[in-house]
Amino acid sequence: MVNMDQKAKFYKVYASLPLGLRDEIVVVVDDEPLTWKAARIEVDNDTKKGSEILEKLKKLGILP
C-alpha cells in the first residue's frame, strides 16, 4: 500500500527534523491537520492515510 521509496524518504526527512518541529502541523488530510509525529504513526502502520500523507508531501516538495 505504501510506496517503500517514499517511505524511506519520509524517514530521512523526519530524522533530520529538530525535535521541537515534530509537533508542528505538516499536512492536512481529509480536513484533519497532522503533525509530523502523527504522520509518522500513519506511515509506520502502512495505512491508507499514510499513503495519502506521502503523496501530499511529495506534491508539496517536502519529500525529494
Secondary structure as GFF3:
##gff-version 3
##sequence-region A 1 64
A	DSSP	alpha_helix	4	16	.	.	.	ID=ss1
A	DSSP	three_ten_helix	19	23	.	.	.	ID=ss2
A	DSSP	beta_strand	25	29	.	.	.	ID=ss3
A	DSSP	beta_strand	32	35	.	.	.	ID=ss4
A	DSSP	alpha_helix	36	44	.	.	.	ID=ss5
A	DSSP	alpha_helix	48	59	.	.	.	ID=ss6
###
